[in-house]
Amino acid sequence: MAAIITAFDSAFTPHSPIADPMSDSVFIHTQDQLRQIAQDVLRYAKEKGASDAAVEISEGSGLSVTVRKGNVETIEQNKDKGIGVSIHLGKEKHIRRGNASTSDFSQKALRDTVDAAYNIARFTAEDDCAGLPDADTIEMHPRDLKLCYPWLISAAEAVELARRAEAAAFAVDKRISNSEGASVYAQQSHFVSANTRGFIGGYPFSRHTLSVAPIAGKGANMQRDDWYSSMRDPAKLAKPEAVGRYAAERALARLHARKLDTRKCPVLFEAPLAAGLLGAFVQAVSGGALYRKSTFLLDSLGKPAFPSHIQVLEDPHVVGAVGSAPFDEEGVKTQRRDVVKDGIVQGYFLSTYSARKLGMKTTGNAGGSHNLKLLSSLTKPADDFKTMLKKLGTGLLVTELMGQGVNYVTGDYSRGASGYWVENGVIQYPVEEITIAGNMKDMLMQIVAVGADTLVRGTKETGSILIESMTVAGG
């Protein structure tokens, strides 16, 4: 079980070259061509009579393969493109808005899409918070954060990588009896956004993933687990053999799981799940939940939501990171900021619309958060996974959660779980068919420690998180 949080020691070298993001072999259209289309759409919108307009044009291509027990199950290649147009009629607090989209880039289709959005706007209700972002919030000079590393991998090469990952899982132990498959996914896209307030910007981006899900045991005593590596740059992906071995070790460690009697005890959330706790906090302090008054952290600005040793930092400008963006979905500047400082909420996650509903200023978070990192001033470099088990002492290590189980209005939290029972800092046996319950407001305030075993999942980074006490109910 000690292998559950083992860092991968090296990355593999892709078989296929990483291309120039804007080369002809990657995208059909150039950024300049997308910019011209955007300008054409905005011109059509003004000619039609729009007070304001916004447009986004995107194009992407990718490859996805799945292998199961060495055999190819799926090979999918995609090439897609699209245009979304938003038309605004009226001024200030009397704005009506209409949206329309198309995948046809011809001049006639662009005009037809503008017409459709315009006609929808004519018949929608006025909204006093609608409209484009204020001019002083728009990013006029976007920086290059180097977010695109196209991976020109062939289907045959992707299949070989997936087979290597799955074969490594089967080679760990003869008790790895089956597999839900191994997958390789490569995707690269680019876009341009523009509006009639003077904003125009866009960039290419990529995301590549390697995953495997082995099954251990037979009959009634079967357990599955999985692991994956996901990066913008394929050269930074973990070796397929490392992903396969680690996934197999996780599945094997779950064999002969037991149930637990109902009790209260400390709970340690493994790092991948701890990122979900951070995500729950983001949801609770996001504009939509706040102006609808559907959150357990209503009016939390300037108040403690965590113990004083916790910090939450947002940094959208990390070069090459998955959660980086020079501007949000509305073209608003993103900014590095303290979201939580010494446990106290310093800012919300607001779009232009939700900010206006709250009488506040946008935070550049239309579309979500950017590179969030949860930190503790108590964490030491030596606080690895084994050390976090010692801090847990006797309690529950959670490695998988099932169901949604979070009431964001009340904060009530109840989810199916599996993991390991720990005594005196040592894992004793795997457990399953249990439920963990508490209240998110209490859980956030009862974070005792955060591990140095940090992991990035999506746009969030955190180590394992130790909660002082939760209710654990047996199946």
N, C-alpha and C positions, 0 to 999 in steps of 0.2 A: 504493500500500500504506500510505502514511502515514495514510490515513483510518481505519484499522482501530480505533483507539481515539480516536474523536472524540466529545466530549461533546455531548449534545443541548442546543441553545441555549435552548429554551423548551418549555413544555407547552401542550397545546391546551385549549380550553374545551369541556367536554362539551355535546353538543346537549341532553341530558336533565338534569333537575334531580337534585341529590343530596338524597335524602329524609331526614327524621328517622328515625334507626335503628329506633325503636320505633313508627312510625306504622302504622296499619291497612293501608296500601297495601303494606307490606313483608313483614310476618309475620302469620300467622293468629292465633298465640298471643302474649300479652304475657309479659314476664319474670315478672310476678306469677303468671300462670297456670302457667307451667313450674315455679315454686317450689312452688305448691300440689300439683302432680302429684308432684314429688319428695318432698314431705312425706308424701303419701298412700302412696307406695311404701315409704318407710322405716317407716311405721306398720304396713303390711301385713306387712312383713318381721319386725318385732318380734312381732306377733301370731302369726305362723307359728312362731316359736321361734328366729329367727336371733340369734346372739350379737352380730353386727355386720352392717351392710349399707352399700352405696354404690350410688348411682344417677346416671346422666347422661341428660338429656333434651335433644335438639337438634332444630332446625328450620331449613331453608334454602330458598333459591330462587335461580335463576340463569338466564342465557341464554348460549348459545354459538352463534356463526355462523362458517361458513367459506366463503370465496369463492376460486375458482380461475379465472384468466384472465377475470376480470370476472363470471363466472357463479356463482350461489349453489349451493354443494354441500351444505351442511347448515345446518339451523336446529334447535336443540334447546333446549327450555325444561324446567327441572326444578323440582319442588317436592317436598321430602322431609322426613321427620321420623322420629325413632326414640328408643327408650328402651333403655338397657343397665342391667341389674341385676346386682350382685355380692352373693352371700350368704356369710357366714362363720359357721361352726359351730365351737365350741370356744374355748379361751382359750390365750394365750401360745404355747407351742411345740407345741400340739396342735390346729392349725387346719385345717379342711377348707373348701374354697372352691368355689362353683359360680356360673356366669354364664349369663344368658339375656337375650334381647332381643326387642323387638316394635316394630312401627310403628303399632300400634293404641293410642290413648290412652284408650279406654273403661275404666271401673272394672273390668269383668270381665277385660279383657285384662291390666290391671296386676296383678290378683291371680293370674291364670294364669301370668304371667311370673315373679312372685315364687315361686310354687309350683314352676315348672320349675327355677329356679336353686337353690331349696332341695333339691329331690330330687337334682339333680346333685351338690350339696355333700355329701349324705349318703353318697355312694358313691365320693368321691375320696379319695386318700391324704392323710394328715396332712402338713403342711408347717410346719417350725419357723420359717420366715421369712415366712409369709403373714400377712395381717391389715392393718388400716387403719393409716394413718400415726399416729405418736405425737402426742398432743394439742399438745405444745409446738412442733410443726413446722407446724401448720395455719394458713393465712391466714384470720383471723377478720374482717378489715376490708379487703377488696380495694379497691385504688384504681382509678379510671377512667382508662384509658390512651388513650381515644378511638380505638378500633380499627375502628370501623364507619362507612363512607361509602357507603350504598346508592346504586346507580346505576340509576335507573329508565329505562333505555334500551330503545327498541322494537327489534324485529327489523329493521325497515327502516333505522333509524338505525345499528344495528350493522353491517349490510351495507354501508352507505355509507362508514363508517369503514374497514372492511376493504378496500373497493374503492380508497379513496384511498391506502392504504398500498401495495397491490399496483401501482396505476397509477404511483405515484412510483418504484417499483423498475424497472418497464419503461421509464420515461422517462429513466433515467440513461444508457443506452447501448443501441444496437440489438443488441448481443451478449447482452443479457438475453433469452433466447429462449423461456423457459418459466417455470413457477412451480409449486411444490408447494402454493401457496395462502397466503392471509392470513386470520387469525382474530381475532375479538373475543370475549372471555370475561368475563362479569360475574357475580359470585357474592356473596351476602350471607347470613349465617347468624347464629343465636344459640343459646345453650345455658345450662343450669343443671346444676351438679353438687352433690351433697349426700351426707353420710354420717352415721352414728349417733354420731360423735364431736363433733357440733356444727357441722360445716362446711356451709355452703351459699353458693354463689356462681355467678355466670355473667355473661355480657356478649354483646353483638352484635359481629360482626366481618365484614370484607369483604376481597375480593381480586379485582382486575380486571387483565386482560392483553390486550395488543395485540401480534400477532406476524405476521411475513411471512417466506417462504422462497423466494427467487428462484433460478432456474437460469440459468447463463451458458454460452455456447458451444453447439456442436451436435455430433452424432455421437459419436465416441470422445473428443472434447475438450470434455466437459461438466463443469461444477462447480456445486455448490449451496452455499449458506450461508444463514444466517438471523439474525434479531435480534428481540428482543422488549423490551417495556416492561411492568413489572408493579408495581402499587401498590395499597395499600388505598384511597387516595383517587383517583378517576378524574381529578380536576383536575390531578393530578401526573403523569399518563401523558405520555410523549413524544408529539409530534405524529405522526400516522400517516405524513405525508410524510417526516419525519425517519427514522422506523423503516424505511420502504421504501427510501429512498436509501442508508442505511447498510448494510442487508442486501445491496443490489445491489453496492455497492462492495466488500464482502467477497467476494461470489461472483466478481466480475470479477478481483479480485486473485489468485485461485487458478488462473486459466487457465494452461495450458502448464506444469503442475507436473512436476517431475523426481523421480527417486529419488536416494538417497544411498548411498554405500559405508559399510560399518560403521566406526565411529569412536567415540572418546570426546571429548566436548566439553561446554562449559557449555550449559544449557538455560534459556530464559526461558519461563515459563508465563504466557500472557495472563491478565488478571485473572479472567475467568469460570471458567477452568480452575484458577487458583490457589485459588479458593474450594473446589474439590474436594480439594485437598491439605489444607486446613484441616478439611474434612469427614472425611478419612481419619484425622487425628489424633483428632478427636472419637470416632470409632468405636473407635479403639485404646484410649482411656482411659474408655470407657463401662462401666458396671457389669456388663452381661451378658457382655462379652468378658473382663473382669477376673476375675469369680468362676468362669468356665468355663476360665480360664487359656488363652484362645485369642487372645492378643494379643502383638504384638512389644514392647509397652510395659508389660508386666507389672511390678508393683512399682516403677513409675516416680515415685511421689509423692515430692517433695523431691529429685528427681534431674533433671539437664539432659536435655531432649529436643530443644532448639533451641540455636542459638548465643546468647550472652549479650545480643545486641542485640534479640532477639525478645520481644515481649509478646503475650499473648492475653487480651483483656478480654471478659467477658460482662456485658451490661447489659440485663436483661429489662424495664426500666421506661422505655424511650424512647417518648415519646408518639407514637402513630400509626405506629410501625414494624412491619414485617411479622413480625419475630421477638419482639415484646413479649408479655408475659403476666404478670398480677399473681400468678398461682399456676399450678402445673403440673397435669397430668391427675389427680392425686390430691388436689388442694386444698392442697398444700404451698406455703409461701411461696417465691417466687423472690427472688433477691438479686443485686445487683451485686457482682462479684468478679473478682479476678485469677486466671485459670486457669493462665496461665504468666507468670512474672515473671523478667526477665533470663535467659530461656531455661529456667528451672527450673519443673517442674510443681508447681503449688500446690494443685490440686484435680482430682477426677474428675467424671464426669457420672453421678449416681446417683439411682435411684428408691428408694422405701422398701424394696422387696424386695431389690434388688441391694445396697443399703447393709447390710441385715441379713446377707446372705450373706457380706459382707466384714468384718462386725463394725464398720461405720462408720455415719455419719449421712447421711441423704438430703441431696442438694444441690439439691432442687427441680427435677430434670431428668427426671421421668417424662414421656415424650413427646418428649424431645430437648433440644437446646440453644436458647438465647435470645439473639439479637442478638450474635453473636460477632464480634469485630474483631481481626484480626491486624495488628500494628504493628511497626515497627522503629525503634529510637532513631537509626539512621543515615539514615533517610529525610528528605529535605529537600523543601520545597514545590515546588522546581523539578524534582523527579525524575518528570517526566511520561513518557509512553511513549517518546518519542524519546530521552530521557536514559537510560531503561532499556536501549534498544537499544545505546547507546554503552557502557554498563556491561557488556552481554553481549559486546561486541567481535566476536569470530568464534565463531559457534555457531548453535544452533537456537532459533528462536521457534516455540512450539507453540500452535496455535489450535484444534485439534480432537483429541479422544481417542476411541478406539473400544474397546469391550469393557470388562469389569470389571478383570481382570488384577492384583488386589491380594490377596496372601495375608496375612491379618491375623495369622496365627500366627507366620510367619517374617519378615514385612515385605517379602517379595520383590514387586517391582513390575515389570510388563511389560505395555505397552499399545500397541495400534496408534495411530498418530498422523499428523497432517499439519500443515503450517505453512509456515515460510519459513527459508531459509538466509541467515544474516547474516554479513557480513564488514566488519570495521572499523566496526561500528556502523550499517551501511547494509544494508537488505534487498536481496539479489541476485536471488532467484527463489523461487517456491513449490515445496514438496516434498510428496510423498504416498507412500503405501504403505511407511511406515517403522514401526519399533518402537522405543520408548524403554524402557530397562530400568535398574533399580537396586534399592536396598533402602530402604524408607520410613524406616527408622531413620537411615540415612546421609543420605538426601535432606533430611530435616528439619534435621539438624545442619549440612548444607552450604548452607543458605540464605544467600546472599551479600548480597542486597539485596531490599527490598520497595519497589515503586513508589508514587508519590503518585497514580497513575491508579486510584483506588479505585472499586470497583463492588460493589453489593449484589446477591447472588444468594441468594434464599431468606432464611435466617436468618444468613447469613455475609457479612462485608465484608472485602475485602482488595484491595490493588493487585496488579500483576503481581509474580511471584516468580522470582528468579534463583537457580538451583541451580548450584553450582560445577562439577559434572561428572556426566554420565550416559553410558551406552552407547547409541548410536544405530545401529540395524541397518537396512540397506536391504532392500527387498522382494525 
